Amino acid sequence: MSLGSRSVAVAGGILDGAMAKVRILEVRKLLFSIETVVDAVLELDRSHGGTLAIGKLMEVRVETGAAPGLTLVVMQGSGGSAAAIQKHYTLPAVAAAAIHYCFRVRIPLPRQGTKSIEVVADGFQLTINTTTEVLRLHGDVPEVTQVQVGAAPAAGEPIVATGDAALDDPTSPEPEAAPAAA
């Protein structure tokens, strides 16, 4: 192979100018409490010239079902001119407020990626899915099989490696047992 060639020789053949890639899927889940979402929505409203943030927050409702989202009831004005304003925010509006809030408080979020939001027990969960392709560092992977080794852990118990076991190099040979002293 000449130095000017675009082909790369690898074990098992030649790749014609295109390097093989592998994918990495990143899933980020950000949980926003109700208090944080209200703060985010009021901040987005204020930054767009709204006046909800200067009123007195009277009620907050997280709504599920046909029109999920967030409803705020804010008392604006004082005395006889006071009026309650009710404003409903759809899930896309809540997501926009959450993303804007992350930007304002310097929580980095990937620009690319699929973003979705849902109502959960503790508030709202923003999920960001990003797929990255990187050049493969080694050759092709043969057919992968999955086998169960050893006894299964008790129900609900995670499989973990702790202490020095987490640091073992799986590519190094097993140490030989020391002979028993007589």
N, C-alpha and C positions, 0 to 999 in steps of 0.2 A: 504494500500500500504506500503510495507516495504521500509526501507531506501536504501537497496541495489538494489531495482528494477529500471529498465531502463524506465519503463512506467511512464508517467506523467498524472495525473488526471486533466482534465479541465472541465469547465462547458459544459455539453452536451456529454461527452464521454471521452475516453482514447486515447491518441496518442501513438502508439506503438513504442517508442524509437525515432521516428523522430519528430522533432519540425517543426511546420508549419512556412513557410517563406513568406515574402512579397518582392516585387521587387521595386527598385528605379532606374529609368532611368535618367541618367545625360547627358545633351547635352551641350557641350561647343562649342562656336563659337568664333574664333579669327579672327579678320579682320586685314590683313596686307596691308598697303598702298603700292603703287608701289615702292616708295623710300625704304621702309623697306624690301620688297622682293628682290630688287636689292642688298641691303646691305647684306642680308642673303645669296643670291646666290654667291656673290663675296667672302664672308667669308668662305663658304663651299668649293669653288674652291681653295682659299688660303690655307685652312687647309689640303687639299689633294695634296698640292704641285703645284697647278696651278699658272699661272702668270697673269690672267685677272685683278686682283686687282691693279697691278702696272701700268697698261695701262691707257689711257685716255678714259673714257666712252663717246662715240659719239652718240649712239642712243639706245633707249629702246622701244621695241614693245611688247605689250600684245596682244597675238593672241587667237582668238576664232575660232570656226568652227571645221573642221576635225582634225586638229592637235593643240589643244589649249596648251598654255604655254607662255613662256617668251623668247624673243630673245634679245640678247645684241650685239651691235657692239662696239668693243673696238679697239682703235688705239694703237699699241704697237711698240716700237722702236722710233727712232728720225731721222730727216733728210731724206736722200735717202733710208735708210733701214726701214723706217716706213711702217707698213702694217696694214690694217684693218682686224680684225678677227671677224667673225660673229659666235655666238654660240647660239643654240636653246636649251631651257630647257623644257622638257615635264612637265605635271602636277605632276607626281610622283617625278620628280627631284626637282620641286619647293617645294613640300610638304616636301621632305627630307631636303632641305635647311631651310625651316621654322621651322621644328622640331629641327634641329641642332642649329639654331639661338636662339630658346627659351631656349635650354640647356645652351648655352653660356652666355645669359643675365639673366639666373636664373629665368625663367618663368616656374613654375612647370607644367608638363603635365602628365596625367596618362599613364603608360606603357601599360596597357590593354586598350582595347577599339578599336572601329572601327574608323579609321581616313580617312577623305576624304577632297579633296580640289576642289574649283571651282573658276572660274573667276567671279568677281562681279564688279559693277560699280566703286567702290573705290579701287579695287586692287584684292586681293585673299583672300578667306575665308576658313580657316581650321576648319573643324567640327569634334569633337571627341564625339562619343556616347559610354557611359559606362553603363553597367547594374550591379547593386549590389543587392545581396539578403541578407536580414537580418532576424533574428528571429522575428516572430510576437510576440508582447507584450500582445495582448489581444485575445479573442476568434474570431470565425468566423464572417464575416460580412454578414448580411442578404442581400436579393436582393436589389439592389440599384436602386432608381428611381430618375428621374430628373424632377423638377417642376419649373415653372417660378413664382416668387413671386413679386408682386408690379409692378410698371410701368417700362417699358424698358427705358434705357438711350437713349439719342439722338444718331443718327448714328455716329459711330466712337468715341464715348465718352466711355472711360474705366470705369468699375465699381471698385471703390476704397473705402476703409474705411480710414478715416483720423482722426487725433486727438485722443481723448479718445475712439472713436468708434472702432479703430483698436486694442485697448487693452482690449475690453470687453471679458469676459470669457463666451463662449456660453453654458457652463455647469451650470452656476449660474442662479438662478431664477431671473426674471425681478423684479426690485425694484417697490414697490407699490407707486402710486402717492400720494403726500402729500395732505391732505385735504385743501381746499381753506379757507383762513381766512375770517371771516365775519366782 
